[in-house]
Amino acid sequence: MPVGDTQRPVRVLYSFPMKLGGARVDGTAWNQVNGLCGAGADVLVCNGVTYTPLPSEVRVWPTLSRGRMRISYKMVGRLRAFAIHDRIVAQRLRRCASSVDIVHVWPLAARHTLKAAAMLGIPTVYERPNAHTACFYESVERECKKLGVALPRNHEHATNVKVLAIEEEEYRLACRILCPSEYAASTFLKRGFNAEQLARHQYGFDETAFYPVTEEDDHPGGLAVLFAGLCAPIKGLHYGLEAWLRSPASRSGTFSIAGTFTPGYAEKLSGMLSHPSIRVLGHRRDLAEIMRRSDIFVAPSVSEGSALVTYEARGSGCVLLASRATGAICNHMRTGLLHDVGDSDTLSRQISMLDADRGFLRALREESLKLVGELTWASAGRRLLEVYNEVLGTAGRRGQ
């Protein structure tokens, strides 16, 4: 329900073609819906498959599963499964249009739904969890060429002209494109979109899983730096390692890497990875605990939407050192430190500064922790509902 408004709750049809409540974006979508429910929205979810149940107030209407029966994404193919989902949601929207104020869709499964909504006069918002697809592909290709790494053709970061064509059509059909960071929005502006076509929202973290240690339990000794996530060229791990090894902090501290490497990338970095201060941990299920044992979280990404690990790291008490393309919520010199993409020299100086000045490190941590309440999924749900109301305020609310 709009803040200070006595109107009925906003009625949203939330279309998500994948396994709601799973890992990565599947978890992002689940947390968005849960946050919207907590913020007072009336949510109807049309999802491919339900992995984690939602609160009873949320109506769930799966498209690719019924009971124990489900369509196999691997057998049918991801894009074909998404297309089936899209057509089903468009049909359902026509049947329940009178009880829907706004439609929220996800990439690669939205063309028919967006067209149906336009014909019915229902405003739409389009989730874009990354940069503009073309910009992202260009960044990946540039970084891989620089490193001499060739991604497998079916890798999620590799250029896919079919995916790009579908998403560019979806961009044009949506009333608003939801961008989770200023960086993500800037890539659309560079592609000729108007600011009025974009809407800024945010993601969040689970404060019950990611929380800091008490001050008394804070760890002493050399600086503990952490990188976590997919180890791929676009994530900029090579810049983080270069910065670390140039810093005196590498003599007494540790740089831990939690994540799996894309083919060929670890081999290119083998010289740096062999340094005694580097700890390659692989994929970990205890990431929250590792974050609590770390002083600094390094996020040197070349292109991102708004990396969820940056929210989780701040919630766990890490000081964030992020590139401006990470899409992190970070106030430079107040709640963390920012650097330009590829600027390992600046990143190295920042690491050295925090290693030498632990008082400043503690000050950044304390200020960051004061504001993490603004980064939870509950806060993200409230912000998303505000965006819905802003869009409805422009388009005119239905049924009034």
C-alpha positions as CSV (number, residue, x, y, z in Angstrom):
1,M,0.0,0.0,0.0
2,P,1.4,3.5,-0.8
3,V,2.9,5.3,2.2
4,G,0.2,7.6,3.7
5,D,-2.4,6.3,1.3
6,T,-5.7,4.6,2.2
7,Q,-6.2,3.0,-1.2
8,R,-6.3,-0.7,-1.6
9,P,-2.9,-2.5,-2.0
10,V,-1.1,-2.4,-5.3
11,R,-2.0,-5.6,-7.2
12,V,1.0,-6.9,-9.0
13,L,1.4,-9.9,-11.3
14,Y,5.0,-11.0,-10.9
15,S,6.2,-13.2,-13.8
16,F,9.4,-15.2,-13.2
17,P,10.2,-18.1,-15.6
18,M,12.7,-20.1,-13.4
19,K,12.9,-22.0,-10.1
20,L,11.6,-19.4,-7.6
21,G,13.6,-19.6,-4.4
22,G,16.7,-21.4,-5.7
23,A,20.2,-20.0,-6.0
24,R,21.4,-16.7,-7.6
25,V,18.6,-14.9,-9.5
26,D,16.1,-17.5,-8.4
27,G,16.8,-16.4,-4.8
28,T,16.7,-12.7,-5.8
29,A,13.2,-13.1,-7.3
30,W,11.9,-15.0,-4.2
31,N,13.3,-12.3,-1.9
32,Q,11.7,-9.6,-4.0
33,V,8.3,-11.2,-3.8
34,N,8.7,-11.8,0.0
35,G,9.8,-8.2,0.4
36,L,6.8,-6.9,-1.6
37,C,4.4,-9.0,0.5
38,G,5.9,-7.5,3.7
39,A,5.6,-4.0,2.2
40,G,1.9,-4.5,1.7
41,A,1.5,-5.4,-2.0
42,D,-1.0,-7.9,-3.2
43,V,1.1,-10.3,-5.3
44,L,0.2,-13.0,-7.8
45,V,3.3,-14.9,-8.8
46,C,3.4,-16.8,-12.1
47,N,6.6,-18.7,-11.9
48,G,8.1,-21.7,-13.7
49,V,8.7,-23.9,-10.7
50,T,8.5,-23.3,-7.0
51,Y,11.7,-24.3,-5.2
52,T,11.0,-22.5,-1.8
53,P,7.4,-21.8,-0.6
54,L,6.3,-18.2,-0.2
55,P,4.2,-16.7,2.6
56,S,0.5,-17.9,2.5
57,E,-0.6,-14.3,1.5
58,V,1.2,-14.6,-1.8
59,R,-0.8,-16.4,-4.5
60,V,1.4,-18.7,-6.6
61,W,0.4,-20.0,-10.0
62,P,3.2,-22.0,-11.6
63,T,3.4,-22.3,-15.3
64,L,5.8,-25.2,-15.9
65,S,4.9,-27.5,-13.1
66,R,1.8,-29.0,-11.6
67,G,2.2,-31.1,-8.4
68,R,5.1,-33.3,-8.9
69,M,5.1,-33.0,-12.7
70,R,7.2,-30.3,-14.3
71,I,8.8,-29.4,-17.6
72,S,12.5,-30.1,-17.7
73,Y,14.5,-26.9,-18.5
74,K,17.4,-29.0,-19.7
75,M,15.3,-31.3,-21.9
76,V,13.2,-28.6,-23.5
77,G,15.9,-25.9,-23.6
78,R,16.0,-22.8,-21.5
79,L,14.8,-20.3,-24.1
80,R,12.0,-22.6,-25.3
81,A,10.9,-23.2,-21.7
82,F,10.9,-19.4,-21.1
83,A,8.9,-18.9,-24.3
84,I,6.3,-21.4,-23.1
85,H,6.1,-19.6,-19.7
86,D,5.7,-16.2,-21.4
87,R,2.8,-17.3,-23.6
88,I,1.0,-18.9,-20.6
89,V,1.4,-15.8,-18.5
90,A,0.1,-13.6,-21.3
91,Q,-3.0,-15.8,-21.5
92,R,-3.5,-15.7,-17.8
93,L,-3.1,-11.9,-17.8
94,R,-6.0,-11.6,-20.3
95,R,-8.2,-13.7,-17.9
96,C,-7.4,-11.8,-14.7
97,A,-6.7,-8.3,-16.1
98,S,-9.3,-6.6,-14.0
99,S,-7.5,-7.6,-10.8
100,V,-4.0,-6.5,-11.9
101,D,-2.6,-3.0,-11.5
102,I,1.0,-3.6,-12.7
103,V,3.0,-6.4,-14.3
104,H,6.6,-7.2,-13.3
105,V,8.5,-9.4,-15.8
106,W,12.0,-10.9,-16.0
107,P,14.3,-11.1,-19.1
108,L,13.9,-13.6,-21.9
109,A,10.3,-14.5,-20.9
110,A,8.4,-11.3,-21.4
111,R,7.6,-10.4,-25.0
112,H,4.1,-11.8,-25.2
113,T,3.3,-10.8,-21.6
114,L,4.4,-7.2,-22.3
115,K,2.4,-7.0,-25.5
116,A,-0.7,-8.4,-23.7
117,A,-0.3,-5.8,-20.9
118,A,0.0,-3.0,-23.4
119,M,-3.2,-4.0,-25.2
120,L,-5.0,-4.2,-21.8
121,G,-3.6,-0.8,-20.7
122,I,-1.6,-2.3,-17.7
123,P,1.7,-0.7,-16.9
124,T,4.8,-2.9,-16.9
125,V,8.2,-3.0,-15.2
126,Y,11.1,-5.1,-16.6
127,E,13.7,-6.5,-14.2
128,R,17.2,-6.0,-15.5
129,P,19.6,-7.5,-13.0
130,N,22.7,-6.6,-15.0
131,A,24.0,-3.9,-17.4
132,H,22.5,-3.5,-20.8
133,T,23.1,-6.8,-22.5
134,A,25.1,-5.4,-25.4
135,C,27.3,-3.4,-23.0
136,F,27.9,-6.4,-20.9
137,Y,28.9,-8.6,-23.8
138,E,31.3,-5.9,-25.1
139,S,32.9,-5.7,-21.6
140,V,33.3,-9.5,-21.5
141,E,34.8,-9.7,-24.9
142,R,37.2,-6.8,-24.2
143,E,38.4,-8.3,-20.9
144,C,38.8,-11.9,-22.3
145,K,40.8,-10.5,-25.3
146,K,43.0,-8.6,-22.9
147,L,43.7,-11.7,-20.8
148,G,43.9,-14.1,-23.7
149,V,41.0,-16.2,-22.3
150,A,38.4,-17.8,-24.6
151,L,35.1,-18.6,-22.9
152,P,33.1,-21.8,-23.9
153,R,30.5,-20.9,-26.5
154,N,27.7,-21.9,-24.1
155,H,29.1,-19.9,-21.2
156,E,26.5,-17.5,-19.6
157,H,28.9,-14.6,-20.2
158,A,29.6,-15.4,-23.8
159,T,27.9,-13.3,-26.5
160,N,24.6,-14.8,-27.7
161,V,23.0,-12.9,-30.5
162,K,19.7,-14.6,-30.0
163,V,19.5,-13.6,-26.4
164,L,20.5,-10.1,-27.2
165,A,17.8,-9.8,-29.9
166,I,15.1,-11.0,-27.5
167,E,16.2,-8.7,-24.7
168,E,16.5,-5.7,-26.9
169,E,12.9,-6.2,-28.1
170,E,11.8,-6.6,-24.4
171,Y,13.5,-3.4,-23.5
172,R,11.5,-1.5,-26.1
173,L,8.2,-3.1,-25.0
174,A,8.5,-2.4,-21.2
175,C,7.1,0.8,-19.7
176,R,10.0,1.0,-17.3
177,I,13.3,-0.9,-17.0
178,L,14.3,-1.6,-13.4
179,C,18.0,-0.9,-12.8
180,P,19.5,-1.9,-9.5
181,S,22.4,0.6,-9.6
182,E,23.5,3.8,-11.1
183,Y,26.1,1.9,-13.1
184,A,23.5,-0.4,-14.7
185,A,21.3,2.6,-15.5
186,S,24.3,4.4,-17.1
187,T,24.7,1.6,-19.6
188,F,21.2,2.1,-20.9
189,L,21.7,5.8,-21.1
190,K,24.8,5.2,-23.2
191,R,22.6,3.1,-25.6
192,G,20.2,6.0,-26.1
193,F,17.5,5.3,-23.5
194,N,15.9,8.3,-21.7
195,A,16.1,8.6,-18.0
196,E,12.3,8.5,-17.9
197,Q,12.4,4.9,-19.3
198,L,14.5,3.7,-16.3
199,A,13.6,3.2,-12.7
200,R,16.1,2.7,-9.9
201,H,15.4,0.1,-7.3
202,Q,17.8,-2.1,-5.2
203,Y,18.5,-5.6,-4.0
204,G,19.2,-6.7,-0.5
205,F,20.6,-9.3,1.9
206,D,19.3,-11.7,4.6
207,E,20.2,-10.2,7.9
208,T,19.5,-13.5,9.7
209,A,22.3,-15.2,7.8
210,F,24.7,-12.3,7.2
211,Y,25.6,-10.4,10.4
212,P,28.8,-9.1,12.0
213,V,30.8,-10.5,14.8
214,T,30.8,-8.5,18.0
215,E,33.5,-6.0,18.6
216,E,35.0,-8.2,21.3
217,D,35.3,-11.1,18.8
218,D,36.9,-9.0,16.1
219,H,39.9,-10.8,14.6
220,P,43.5,-9.5,15.1
221,G,46.6,-10.1,13.0
222,G,47.3,-9.4,9.3
223,L,44.7,-8.0,7.0
224,A,42.1,-10.6,5.9
225,V,40.8,-9.8,2.4
226,L,38.1,-11.8,0.6
227,F,36.8,-12.2,-3.0
228,A,33.7,-14.3,-3.4
229,G,31.6,-15.2,-6.4
230,L,32.1,-16.6,-9.9
231,C,35.8,-16.4,-10.8
232,A,35.5,-15.1,-14.4
233,P,37.2,-12.3,-16.3
234,I,34.2,-10.0,-16.0
235,K,34.4,-10.2,-12.2
236,G,37.9,-8.6,-12.3
237,L,39.6,-11.0,-9.9
238,H,42.9,-10.4,-11.8
239,Y,42.8,-6.7,-10.8
240,G,42.2,-7.6,-7.2
241,L,45.1,-10.0,-7.1
242,E,47.4,-7.5,-8.9
243,A,46.5,-4.9,-6.3
244,W,47.0,-7.2,-3.4
245,L,50.4,-8.4,-4.5
246,R,51.6,-4.9,-5.0
247,S,50.6,-4.0,-1.4
248,P,52.8,-4.5,1.7
249,A,49.6,-6.0,3.2
250,S,50.4,-9.3,1.3
251,R,53.4,-9.9,3.5
252,S,51.4,-10.5,6.6
253,G,47.8,-10.9,5.5
254,T,45.7,-13.3,3.4
255,F,43.6,-12.9,0.3
256,S,40.9,-15.6,0.1
257,I,39.0,-16.6,-3.0
258,A,35.6,-18.3,-2.5
259,G,34.2,-19.4,-5.8
260,T,34.7,-21.6,-8.9
261,F,36.8,-20.6,-11.9
262,T,35.7,-20.5,-15.5
263,P,37.8,-22.6,-17.9
264,G,41.2,-21.2,-18.6
265,Y,41.0,-18.3,-16.1
266,A,42.8,-20.0,-13.2
267,E,45.6,-21.0,-15.6
268,K,46.1,-17.4,-16.7
269,L,46.3,-16.3,-13.0
270,S,48.4,-19.3,-11.8
271,G,51.5,-17.1,-11.1
272,M,49.6,-14.9,-8.8
273,L,47.5,-17.7,-7.3
274,S,50.6,-19.5,-6.2
275,H,51.7,-16.7,-3.9
276,P,51.7,-17.9,-0.2
277,S,49.3,-15.2,0.9
278,I,46.6,-16.4,-1.6
279,R,44.0,-19.0,-0.4
280,V,41.8,-20.6,-3.1
281,L,38.8,-22.0,-1.2
282,G,36.6,-23.1,-4.1
283,H,32.8,-23.0,-3.8
284,R,31.7,-22.6,-0.2
285,R,28.5,-23.0,1.6
286,D,29.8,-21.2,4.7
287,L,30.3,-17.9,3.0
288,A,28.6,-15.8,5.7
289,E,31.1,-17.2,8.3
290,I,34.0,-16.5,6.0
291,M,32.8,-13.0,5.5
292,R,32.6,-12.5,9.3
293,R,36.2,-13.6,9.6
294,S,37.3,-11.0,6.9
295,D,38.3,-7.4,7.2
296,I,37.8,-6.4,3.6
297,F,35.7,-7.5,0.7
298,V,37.2,-6.8,-2.7
299,A,34.8,-6.5,-5.6
300,P,36.8,-5.3,-8.7
301,S,34.1,-6.2,-11.3
302,V,34.3,-4.9,-14.9
303,S,30.5,-4.9,-15.3
304,E,27.7,-5.8,-12.9
305,G,24.1,-5.0,-12.1
306,S,24.4,-4.8,-8.4
307,A,26.4,-7.7,-7.0
308,L,24.5,-9.4,-4.1
309,V,27.7,-10.4,-2.4
310,T,28.5,-6.7,-1.8
311,Y,25.2,-6.4,0.3
312,E,26.0,-9.6,2.1
313,A,29.6,-8.5,2.8
314,R,28.5,-5.2,4.3
315,G,25.9,-7.0,6.4
316,S,28.7,-9.3,7.7
317,G,30.9,-6.4,8.7
318,C,33.4,-6.4,5.8
319,V,34.7,-3.0,4.6
320,L,33.8,-2.8,0.9
321,L,36.5,-2.0,-1.7
322,A,34.6,-2.0,-5.0
323,S,34.9,-0.9,-8.6
324,R,32.4,1.7,-9.7
325,A,31.0,-0.9,-12.2
326,T,30.1,-3.3,-9.4
327,G,26.8,-1.6,-8.7
328,A,27.5,-1.6,-5.0
329,I,25.7,0.7,-2.6
330,C,28.7,2.4,-1.2
331,N,29.5,6.0,-0.1
332,H,33.2,6.5,-1.0
333,M,35.3,7.3,2.1
334,R,32.3,6.9,4.4
335,T,31.0,3.3,4.1
336,G,33.7,1.9,1.9
337,L,36.2,2.8,-0.9
338,L,35.5,2.9,-4.7
339,H,37.9,2.7,-7.6
340,D,37.6,2.9,-11.4
341,V,37.4,-0.3,-13.4
342,G,40.8,-1.8,-13.9
343,D,42.5,0.7,-11.7
344,S,44.6,-1.8,-9.6
345,D,47.0,0.9,-8.6
346,T,44.3,2.8,-6.7
347,L,42.9,-0.4,-5.3
348,S,46.4,-1.4,-4.1
349,R,46.9,2.0,-2.4
350,Q,43.5,1.6,-0.7
351,I,44.4,-1.9,0.7
352,S,47.8,-0.5,1.9
353,M,46.1,2.5,3.5
354,L,43.6,0.3,5.5
355,D,46.4,-2.1,6.5
356,A,48.5,0.8,7.9
357,D,45.5,2.7,9.4
358,R,43.4,0.2,11.3
359,G,41.6,3.1,12.9
360,F,40.2,4.2,9.6
361,L,39.3,0.6,8.8
362,R,37.3,0.4,12.0
363,A,35.6,3.8,11.2
364,L,34.5,2.7,7.8
365,R,33.2,-0.6,9.2
366,E,31.3,1.2,12.0
367,E,29.7,3.7,9.6
368,S,28.9,0.9,7.1
369,L,27.2,-1.2,9.8
370,K,25.1,1.8,10.9
371,L,23.4,1.9,7.5
372,V,23.0,-1.8,6.6
373,G,19.4,-1.7,7.7
374,E,18.8,0.2,4.4
375,L,20.2,-2.8,2.5
376,T,17.9,-5.7,3.7
377,W,15.4,-7.4,1.4
378,A,12.6,-5.8,3.5
379,S,14.0,-2.4,2.5
380,A,14.3,-3.5,-1.1
381,G,10.6,-4.6,-1.1
382,R,9.6,-1.2,0.2
383,R,11.6,0.6,-2.5
384,L,10.2,-1.7,-5.2
385,L,6.7,-0.9,-4.1
386,E,7.5,2.8,-4.3
387,V,8.6,2.3,-7.9
388,Y,5.4,0.6,-8.7
389,N,3.5,3.5,-7.3
390,E,5.6,6.0,-9.2
391,V,4.9,4.1,-12.4
392,L,1.2,3.9,-11.6
393,G,1.1,7.6,-10.7
394,T,2.4,8.4,-14.2
395,A,0.2,5.9,-16.0
396,G,-2.9,6.2,-13.9
397,R,-4.1,3.6,-11.5
398,R,-6.7,1.1,-12.9
399,G,-10.0,0.6,-11.2
400,Q,-10.2,3.9,-9.5
